[in-house]
Amino acid sequence: MDKIIIKDLRIFAYHGVNPEEKENGQNFVIDLTAELDLSVPCVTDNVEDTVSYAKIAKTVIACFTAEKYDLLERAADEVCRQVLRQYKKISAVEITLKKPEAPVKADFGWMGVWLRRERDA
């Protein structure tokens, strides 16, 4: 299956179990892969035959910032489901949601979750 890939999409949002995370917010980083058949746009060179990665990014940002979730799992799931709802050509979505400023007393690059959601048959 062909893929559209968005890497290191940086978004400021208000997710977390601690009250200060919902009040002050923090940076998050999203990697998203959308699976779809790209054989037609490879021939036609027409954006109407694919799904615009710019539109996917706008959808991800809007969805990710619309609510305040306790868990990254819930936020990532909502993003996946929204992408699948809005873009019928996409058959599956994978997301890595990174929280580089997680309030954990340790030296780390980021913590996060990875999810895969497929369109129901």
ROTIDREN-598164 format. One record per atom (N, C-alpha, C, CB): atom name; x, y, z; residue number from 1. Coordinates in pm, 1 decimal, padded with zeros to 6 digits. Glycine has a CB too. Layout:
BEGIN
 atom       xx       yy       zz   n
   CA        X        Y        Z NUM
...
END
This chain:
BEGIN
 atom       xx       yy       zz   n
    N  00084.9 -00118.5  00000.0   1
   CA  00000.0  00000.0  00000.0   1
    C  00089.1  00124.3  00000.0   1
   CB -00096.4  00000.1  00123.0   1
    N  00047.9  00222.1 -00074.2   2
   CA  00119.1  00349.5 -00080.9   2
    C  00088.8  00430.8  00044.7   2
   CB  00079.6  00428.7 -00208.8   2
    N  00171.5  00530.9  00069.1   3
   CA  00156.9  00608.2  00192.9   3
    C  00185.0  00755.7  00171.0   3
   CB  00249.7  00553.9  00300.3   3
    N  00111.0  00837.3  00244.0   4
   CA  00142.3  00978.9  00260.7   4
    C  00196.5  00991.2  00402.5   4
   CB  00014.9  01073.3  00236.1   4
    N  00309.5  01059.0  00416.7   5
   CA  00377.8  01065.0  00545.1   5
    C  00394.9  01210.5  00588.3   5
   CB  00514.9  00994.1  00537.3   5
    N  00359.7  01235.3  00713.3   6
   CA  00383.5  01365.6  00776.1   6
    C  00471.8  01338.5  00897.7   6
   CB  00246.9  01438.8  00816.9   6
    N  00588.0  01400.9  00902.7   7
   CA  00683.1  01379.2  01013.1   7
    C  00705.0  01508.1  01091.4   7
   CB  00818.1  01326.4  00959.4   7
    N  00713.0  01493.0  01221.6   8
   CA  00750.7  01601.6  01312.6   8
    C  00658.1  01723.1  01304.3   8
   CB  00891.9  01644.8  01283.4   8
    N  00528.8  01697.4  01298.1   9
   CA  00429.8  01805.8  01301.3   9
    C  00420.7  01854.5  01446.0   9
   CB  00287.8  01757.7  01247.3   9
    N  00466.4  01976.2  01469.9  10
   CA  00470.0  02030.9  01604.7  10
    C  00342.6  02108.6  01634.3  10
   CB  00592.4  02120.7  01623.1  10
    N  00279.8  02070.9  01747.6  11
   CA  00152.7  02132.4  01786.3  11
    C  00157.4  02164.6  01935.3  11
   CB  00031.9  02038.6  01753.3  11
    N  00114.0  02283.1  01972.7  12
   CA  00100.1  02320.6  02113.2  12
    C -00043.1  02290.0  02154.5  12
   CB  00135.4  02472.4  02136.8  12
    N -00059.0  02213.3  02262.8  13
   CA -00193.7  02174.0  02305.9  13
    C -00195.5  02153.1  02457.5  13
   CB -00239.9  02044.4  02232.5  13
    N -00311.1  02112.3  02508.0  14
   CA -00337.2  02108.0  02652.0  14
    C -00382.1  01969.4  02697.4  14
   CB -00442.8  02211.3  02689.2  14
    N -00300.4  01868.4  02673.9  15
   CA -00333.1  01731.7  02713.0  15
    C -00245.0  01687.3  02828.7  15
   CB -00317.4  01636.0  02594.0  15
    N -00301.7  01604.3  02916.8  16
   CA -00225.0  01548.0  03026.8  16
    C -00311.9  01525.9  03148.9  16
   CB -00108.4  01638.3  03061.7  16
    N -00266.2  01442.2  03237.5  17
   CA -00343.3  01411.8  03358.3  17
    C -00323.1  01515.1  03468.4  17
   CB -00305.8  01274.9  03410.3  17
    N -00214.9  01590.5  03461.1  18
   CA -00188.1  01692.0  03563.4  18
    C -00260.3  01822.4  03530.2  18
   CB -00036.6  01717.0  03576.4  18
    N -00317.6  01887.4  03631.7  19
   CA -00390.7  02013.4  03606.2  19
    C -00307.2  02118.7  03534.3  19
   CB -00440.2  02071.0  03736.9  19
    N -00178.8  02129.3  03567.0  20
   CA -00095.3  02231.5  03503.7  20
    C -00075.1  02204.2  03354.7  20
   CB  00040.0  02239.2  03573.6  20
    N -00084.7  02077.8  03313.5  21
   CA -00072.6  02046.4  03170.7  21
    C -00193.4  02100.3  03094.1  21
   CB -00059.3  01893.4  03149.4  21
    N -00309.3  02092.6  03154.5  22
   CA -00430.2  02144.3  03090.0  22
    C -00438.9  02296.4  03097.8  22
   CB -00553.6  02082.7  03153.5  22
    N -00371.6  02353.6  03195.7  23
   CA -00374.3  02499.2  03211.9  23
    C -00265.0  02568.2  03130.7  23
   CB -00359.5  02535.5  03358.8  23
    N -00143.1  02516.3  03139.2  24
   CA -00029.2  02580.8  03074.1  24
    C -00002.3  02529.2  02933.3  24
   CB  00093.3  02562.2  03157.7  24
    N -00040.0  02406.4  02905.6  25
   CA -00014.7  02346.6  02775.4  25
    C  00131.8  02309.4  02757.3  25
   CB -00057.5  02441.2  02665.7  25
    N  00160.8  02243.4  02645.7  26
   CA  00296.8  02202.7  02614.5  26
    C  00306.5  02163.4  02467.8  26
   CB  00341.2  02086.3  02704.8  26
    N  00426.4  02140.1  02424.0  27
   CA  00450.9  02100.6  02285.8  27
    C  00433.6  01950.0  02268.1  27
   CB  00591.4  02143.1  02242.4  27
    N  00379.0  01912.6  02156.2  28
   CA  00364.7  01774.2  02115.1  28
    C  00419.5  01763.1  01973.0  28
   CB  00214.9  01726.5  02123.5  28
    N  00461.0  01642.9  01935.3  29
   CA  00510.7  01618.2  01800.0  29
    C  00438.7  01494.6  01746.5  29
   CB  00667.5  01598.9  01798.3  29
    N  00386.9  01505.4  01624.6  30
   CA  00311.4  01396.4  01563.6  30
    C  00377.8  01351.6  01433.9  30
   CB  00166.2  01439.4  01537.1  30
    N  00393.1  01219.8  01422.6  31
   CA  00427.5  01156.0  01295.4  31
    C  00303.3  01079.7  01252.7  31
   CB  00554.8  01060.3  01307.8  31
    N  00258.7  01100.4  01130.7  32
   CA  00137.6  01035.0  01082.2  32
    C  00162.9  00975.1  00944.3  32
   CB  00019.6  01134.6  01077.3  32
    N  00116.9  00852.3  00927.2  33
   CA  00123.9  00785.3  00797.5  33
    C -00016.4  00745.1  00756.5  33
   CB  00218.2  00661.2  00802.6  33
    N -00056.2  00784.5  00637.5  34
   CA -00187.5  00750.0  00583.1  34
    C -00167.5  00654.2  00465.8  34
   CB -00266.1  00878.1  00538.2  34
    N -00234.1  00540.1  00471.8  35
   CA -00223.2  00441.4  00364.2  35
    C -00338.2  00459.8  00265.8  35
   CB -00223.1  00297.2  00421.3  35
    N -00303.3  00460.9  00137.6  36
   CA -00402.8  00475.5  00031.5  36
    C -00339.3  00435.2 -00101.1  36
   CB -00457.5  00621.7  00024.9  36
    N -00422.4  00416.5 -00200.0  37
   CA -00374.8  00381.2 -00333.5  37
    C -00338.7  00510.0 -00407.6  37
   CB -00482.7  00299.0 -00412.4  37
    N -00212.7  00524.2 -00440.8  38
   CA -00166.1  00644.0 -00511.0  38
    C -00136.7  00618.7 -00658.3  38
   CB -00042.4  00697.8 -00443.8  38
    N -00184.3  00506.8 -00711.2  39
   CA -00153.9  00474.2 -00850.2  39
    C -00216.9  00573.9 -00948.1  39
   CB -00202.0  00333.3 -00881.9  39
    N -00337.2  00620.2 -00921.4  40
   CA -00402.7  00715.2 -01012.5  40
    C -00329.7  00849.5 -01014.1  40
   CB -00549.6  00735.8 -00971.7  40
    N -00304.2  00914.2 -00899.5  41
   CA -00233.3  01042.2 -00906.5  41
    C -00090.7  01030.3 -00960.7  41
   CB -00229.3  01104.7 -00770.0  41
    N -00031.1  00912.0 -00951.1  42
   CA  00101.1  00892.8 -01011.9  42
    C  00094.6  00907.2 -01162.9  42
   CB  00157.7  00755.5 -00975.1  42
    N -00019.8  00874.3 -01222.9  43
   CA -00038.1  00884.4 -01367.3  43
    C -00091.8  01022.1 -01406.5  43
   CB -00133.0  00774.7 -01416.6  43
    N -00193.6  01070.2 -01332.0  44
   CA -00261.7  01193.8 -01371.2  44
    C -00188.8  01320.2 -01328.9  44
   CB -00399.1  01195.7 -01313.9  44
    N -00107.3  01311.5 -01222.5  45
   CA -00040.2  01428.8 -01167.6  45
    C -00140.9  01535.2 -01124.0  45
   CB  00056.6  01487.2 -01270.6  45
    N -00258.4  01488.7 -01076.5  46
   CA -00367.6  01577.9 -01037.6  46
    C -00393.5  01563.1 -00887.7  46
   CB -00496.9  01547.2 -01119.4  46
    N -00388.6  01673.3 -00815.8  47
   CA -00408.8  01671.6 -00670.7  47
    C -00548.5  01620.9 -00632.0  47
   CB -00387.1  01811.7 -00613.6  47
    N -00644.1  01634.8 -00722.5  48
   CA -00779.8  01587.1 -00694.7  48
    C -00786.5  01434.2 -00686.5  48
   CB -00875.7  01637.3 -00802.4  48
    N -00686.2  01366.7 -00738.5  49
   CA -00685.0  01220.2 -00737.7  49
    C -00613.2  01162.0 -00615.8  49
   CB -00619.4  01168.9 -00863.9  49
    N -00566.5  01249.0 -00526.5  50
   CA -00498.6  01204.3 -00405.9  50
    C -00563.6  01271.7 -00285.8  50
   CB -00346.1  01235.7 -00412.0  50
    N -00497.9  01267.6 -00172.7  51
   CA -00538.6  01342.5 -00054.2  51
    C -00423.6  01436.8 -00022.7  51
   CB -00572.4  01247.1  00068.6  51
    N -00452.3  01562.6 -00016.1  52
   CA -00350.3  01663.6  00007.4  52
    C -00290.6  01647.8  00147.2  52
   CB -00409.0  01804.4 -00010.3  52
    N -00159.0  01638.4  00155.0  53
   CA -00096.5  01628.9  00287.2  53
    C -00116.8  01757.3  00367.4  53
   CB  00053.2  01598.9  00273.2  53
    N -00132.5  01871.0  00299.0  54
   CA -00161.5  01996.8  00368.3  54
    C -00299.0  01990.3  00435.8  54
   CB -00155.8  02115.9  00269.2  54
    N -00396.8  01931.8  00366.8  55
   CA -00530.3  01917.2  00426.1  55
    C -00528.3  01818.9  00542.4  55
   CB -00631.4  01870.9  00320.2  55
    N -00452.2  01710.0  00528.0  56
   CA -00440.8  01615.0  00638.3  56
    C -00380.4  01685.2  00759.9  56
   CB -00354.5  01492.4  00597.2  56
    N -00274.8  01762.4  00739.3  57
   CA -00210.7  01833.7  00850.4  57
    C -00308.1  01929.3  00918.7  57
   CB -00088.1  01911.1  00800.3  57
    N -00387.0  02001.2  00840.6  58
   CA -00487.0  02092.2  00899.2  58
    C -00589.6  02015.0  00982.0  58
   CB -00558.6  02172.4  00788.3  58
    N -00631.0  01900.1  00932.8  59
   CA -00725.6  01816.6  01005.8  59
    C -00665.0  01769.1  01137.6  59
   CB -00768.2  01696.4  00920.3  59
    N -00540.8  01724.6  01132.8  60
   CA -00472.1  01677.1  01252.9  60
    C -00462.9  01789.0  01356.5  60
   CB -00331.1  01624.7  01217.9  60
    N -00421.5  01905.7  01314.7  61
   CA -00407.6  02019.5  01406.8  61
    C -00542.7  02056.6  01467.5  61
   CB -00347.0  02141.3  01333.9  61
    N -00645.2  02067.4  01384.1  62
   CA -00778.0  02105.2  01433.3  62
    C -00831.6  02002.7  01533.3  62
   CB -00875.8  02120.0  01316.0  62
    N -00818.2  01876.6  01500.8  63
   CA -00866.8  01770.8  01588.6  63
    C -00787.7  01766.6  01718.9  63
   CB -00858.9  01635.5  01518.0  63
    N -00656.2  01776.3  01709.9  64
   CA -00569.7  01762.9  01826.5  64
    C -00586.0  01878.1  01925.1  64
   CB -00425.7  01753.7  01782.7  64
    N -00626.6  01994.1  01875.9  65
   CA -00640.3  02110.5  01962.7  65
    C -00785.1  02139.9  02001.3  65
   CB -00581.0  02230.8  01895.2  65
    N -00879.6  02062.7  01952.5  66
   CA -01021.5  02089.6  01979.4  66
    C -01063.9  02054.6  02121.9  66
   CB -01107.0  02012.7  01882.0  66
    N -01000.2  01955.6  02181.0  67
   CA -01035.9  01908.9  02315.8  67
    C -00910.7  01900.4  02401.6  67
   CB -01107.3  01770.7  02310.1  67
    N -00931.1  01884.7  02532.7  68
   CA -00822.5  01858.9  02627.1  68
    C -00842.7  01718.2  02681.1  68
   CB -00819.1  01965.7  02743.5  68
    N -00748.5  01629.2  02650.2  69
   CA -00757.6  01490.3  02692.9  69
    C -00656.8  01461.4  02803.8  69
   CB -00734.6  01396.0  02574.1  69
    N -00693.1  01370.7  02892.9  70
   CA -00599.4  01324.2  02994.1  70
    C -00490.6  01238.9  02929.5  70
   CB -00672.9  01244.4  03103.5  70
    N -00531.0  01147.8  02843.1  71
   CA -00440.1  01047.6  02790.2  71
    C -00401.3  01073.3  02644.9  71
   CB -00502.1  00911.8  02802.4  71
    N -00274.6  01049.7  02615.5  72
   CA -00228.0  01057.1  02477.3  72
    C -00298.3  00953.9  02391.0  72
   CB -00076.6  01037.1  02470.5  72
    N -00328.1  00837.7  02450.8  73
   CA -00397.0  00732.3  02377.5  73
    C -00528.1  00783.8  02318.9  73
   CB -00423.2  00612.2  02468.7  73
    N -00604.3  00856.2  02398.9  74
   CA -00733.4  00908.9  02353.4  74
    C -00714.5  01015.2  02245.6  74
   CB -00812.0  00967.5  02471.5  74
    N -00620.7  01104.7  02266.3  75
   CA -00595.8  01210.7  02168.1  75
    C -00551.9  01151.8  02033.7  75
   CB -00488.6  01308.4  02220.7  75
    N -00461.3  01054.1  02037.4  76
   CA -00413.5  00990.7  01913.9  76
    C -00525.5  00916.4  01842.9  76
   CB -00298.6  00894.4  01944.3  76
    N -00608.7  00847.3  01919.2  77
   CA -00721.2  00774.3  01860.8  77
    C -00818.1  00869.8  01791.8  77
   CB -00794.5  00693.4  01968.7  77
    N -00846.7  00981.7  01853.9  78
   CA -00937.5  01080.3  01793.5  78
    C -00881.2  01134.2  01663.0  78
   CB -00963.5  01195.9  01890.7  78
    N -00752.0  01159.6  01659.1  79
   CA -00688.9  01208.1  01535.4  79
    C -00704.0  01104.0  01424.8  79
   CB -00538.6  01240.4  01559.0  79
    N -00671.9  00978.9  01455.4  80
   CA -00682.9  00872.8  01354.6  80
    C -00825.3  00861.8  01301.4  80
   CB -00638.7  00738.2  01413.5  80
    N -00919.1  00858.4  01391.5  81
   CA -01059.3  00841.8  01351.0  81
    C -01109.2  00960.2  01268.8  81
   CB -01147.9  00823.8  01473.9  81
    N -01065.0  01080.3  01303.5  82
   CA -01106.1  01198.3  01227.0  82
    C -01047.2  01196.5  01086.6  82
   CB -01063.9  01326.0  01299.5  82
    N -00922.8  01157.3  01072.6  83
   CA -00861.0  01147.9  00940.0  83
    C -00936.0  01045.4  00854.8  83
   CB -00710.8  01109.4  00951.8  83
    N -00967.8  00930.8  00912.6  84
   CA -01042.6  00828.5  00837.6  84
    C -01182.5  00876.6  00800.3  84
   CB -01052.7  00699.5  00919.6  84
    N -01246.5  00953.0  00888.6  85
   CA -01381.4  01006.1  00859.3  85
    C -01378.3  01106.4  00745.0  85
   CB -01441.6  01072.4  00984.2  85
    N -01278.9  01192.9  00744.4  86
   CA -01276.2  01302.3  00646.6  86
    C -01222.5  01263.2  00509.8  86
   CB -01194.2  01414.1  00700.0  86
    N -01137.4  01159.8  00504.2  87
   CA -01072.1  01127.3  00377.8  87
    C -01099.5  00981.7  00342.2  87
   CB -00919.9  01153.8  00385.9  87
    N -01201.1  00960.2  00263.1  88
   CA -01247.6  00825.2  00228.8  88
    C -01145.6  00744.5  00148.8  88
   CB -01375.9  00834.3  00150.5  88
    N -01051.9  00810.8  00083.1  89
   CA -00949.6  00739.1  00005.5  89
    C -00846.3  00672.6  00096.9  89
   CB -00879.2  00835.4 -00091.5  89
    N -00837.5  00716.9  00221.8  90
   CA -00739.3  00662.7  00315.1  90
    C -00795.4  00536.1  00378.5  90
   CB -00702.1  00767.1  00424.1  90
    N -00718.5  00427.9  00372.4  91
   CA -00764.6  00299.0  00425.8  91
    C -00713.3  00270.8  00567.0  91
   CB -00721.3  00187.1  00333.8  91
    N -00602.8  00332.4  00605.6  92
   CA -00548.0  00311.8  00739.8  92
    C -00461.2  00431.1  00777.7  92
   CB -00465.8  00179.8  00747.1  92
    N -00450.5  00453.3  00908.1  93
   CA -00369.9  00562.9  00961.4  93
    C -00284.0  00509.3  01075.0  93
   CB -00459.8  00680.9  01010.4  93
    N -00157.6  00548.1  01073.4  94
   CA -00067.8  00520.0  01185.3  94
    C -00021.9  00653.5  01241.5  94
   CB  00054.7  00431.2  01141.1  94
    N -00018.3  00662.7  01374.3  95
   CA  00025.1  00786.3  01438.5  95
    C  00123.0  00753.5  01550.5  95
   CB -00096.1  00866.0  01493.3  95
    N  00228.3  00832.6  01556.7  96
   CA  00316.3  00834.4  01672.4  96
    C  00299.1  00972.5  01734.1  96
   CB  00468.0  00804.0  01633.7  96
    N  00250.0  00975.7  01856.2  97
   CA  00226.6  01100.5  01928.1  97
    C  00334.0  01112.4  02035.8  97
   CB  00081.8  01105.2  01990.5  97
    N  00419.0  01212.7  02021.6  98
   CA  00533.9  01230.4  02109.8  98
    C  00510.5  01346.9  02206.0  98
   CB  00661.7  01253.9  02027.4  98
    N  00549.6  01324.4  02329.1  99
   CA  00537.1  01426.5  02433.5  99
    C  00677.6  01454.2  02487.9  99
   CB  00438.5  01380.0  02548.9  99
    N  00751.7  01546.0  02423.8 100
   CA  00890.8  01568.9  02462.5 100
    C  00908.3  01638.5  02597.2 100
   CB  00958.2  01649.6  02357.7 100
    N  00802.7  01702.3  02646.5 101
   CA  00811.1  01774.6  02773.8 101
    C  00727.3  01707.1  02881.8 101
   CB  00765.7  01919.5  02755.7 101
    N  00710.0  01576.0  02871.5 102
   CA  00631.0  01502.4  02970.6 102
    C  00686.1  01529.2  03110.7 102
   CB  00631.8  01349.8  02939.8 102
    N  00597.1  01550.4  03208.2 103
   CA  00642.3  01580.3  03344.1 103
    C  00690.7  01454.3  03417.6 103
   CB  00529.3  01646.6  03423.2 103
    N  00802.9  01404.0  03372.9 104
   CA  00863.7  01283.8  03430.1 104
    C  01006.4  01320.1  03470.0 104
   CB  00861.2  01162.4  03328.4 104
    N  01042.6  01286.4  03590.5 105
   CA  01177.7  01317.5  03639.4 105
    C  01276.1  01213.7  03586.0 105
   CB  01181.4  01321.3  03795.6 105
    N  01317.8  01234.3  03462.0 106
   CA  01412.6  01144.8  03395.7 106
    C  01470.4  01219.2  03276.0 106
   CB  01343.9  01010.0  03351.5 106
    N  01581.7  01171.3  03227.9 107
   CA  01643.8  01227.9  03108.8 107
    C  01595.7  01146.6  02988.4 107
   CB  01801.2  01227.2  03119.7 107
    N  01516.4  01208.0  02899.5 108
   CA  01458.7  01137.5  02785.2 108
    C  01440.7  01233.5  02668.4 108
   CB  01323.7  01073.0  02823.1 108
    N  01428.3  01176.7  02549.6 109
   CA  01402.0  01255.7  02429.7 109
    C  01253.6  01287.4  02415.4 109
   CB  01451.6  01181.9  02305.8 109
    N  01173.5  01184.9  02430.3 110
   CA  01028.1  01201.2  02427.5 110
    C  00964.3  01072.7  02478.5 110
   CB  00977.2  01235.7  02283.3 110
    N  00840.9  01085.8  02519.9 111
   CA  00757.4  00971.1  02555.5 111
    C  00630.5  00984.1  02474.2 111
   CB  00727.0  00964.9  02710.9 111
    N  00563.7  00873.1  02448.8 112
   CA  00444.0  00885.0  02368.3 112
    C  00377.1  00752.6  02340.6 112
   CB  00476.4  00951.3  02240.4 112
    N  00291.2  00754.7  02239.8 113
   CA  00214.9  00636.2  02201.8 113
    C  00217.2  00621.0  02049.7 113
   CB  00068.7  00645.1  02254.1 113
    N  00195.4  00497.6  02007.0 114
   CA  00181.9  00465.5  01864.8 114
    C  00051.4  00388.7  01848.6 114
   CB  00305.4  00382.0  01811.2 114
    N -00031.1  00431.6  01751.9 115
   CA -00157.6  00364.5  01722.6 115
    C -00170.7  00343.5  01572.2 115
   CB -00277.6  00446.4  01776.8 115
    N -00247.4  00242.0  01537.2 116
   CA -00285.1  00217.3  01397.6 116
    C -00435.7  00194.0  01396.2 116
   CB -00206.4  00093.6  01335.8 116
    N -00503.5  00262.8  01306.6 117
   CA -00646.7  00245.0  01290.5 117
    C -00675.8  00221.3  01143.0 117
   CB -00725.4  00368.0  01344.5 117
    N -00763.9  00124.5  01115.1 118
   CA -00801.2  00093.3  00977.5 118
    C -00948.5  00122.8  00955.9 118
   CB -00770.3 -00053.9  00944.1 118
    N -00978.1  00156.2  00831.8 119
   CA -01117.8  00180.0  00796.4 119
    C -01195.9  00049.6  00810.4 119
   CB -01130.1  00236.6  00651.8 119
    N -01312.3  00057.5  00869.9 120
   CA -01398.7 -00060.2  00881.0 120
    C -01442.3 -00104.6  00742.5 120
   CB -01522.1 -00030.3  00969.7 120
    N -01444.9 -00234.5  00721.5 121
   CA -01481.9 -00288.9  00589.7 121
    C -01627.9 -00265.1  00558.9 121
   CB -01452.1 -00438.1  00582.8 121
END
